[in-house]
């Protein structure tokens, strides 16, 4: 944690809990080939973190924010992809921006 200076964005206990959740997510896997693959990928991730091959924002986006926090949402909970204009032609931000200028 100190290598990436994560103390300011997540506590040590929260980080451990998120990593433990990854183990729990795969607890039902029984195929030996899949288990070997998961172990290999886990070791590879550990080596990448220890050698600092990943930058701080990679670690934060994977373990602090998570993929669900990076997807912009529009009212009503529907996900939209960047560059796609919501129904109505423009976003609320653009409407307010145009009205203020």
Buried (B, 14 or more C-beta within 10 A) or exposed (E): EEEBEBEEBBEEEEBEEBEEEEEEEEEEEEEEEEEEEBEEEBEEBEEEBEEEEBEEEEBBBEBBEEEEEEEEEBEEEEEBEEEEEBEEEEBEEEEEEEEEE
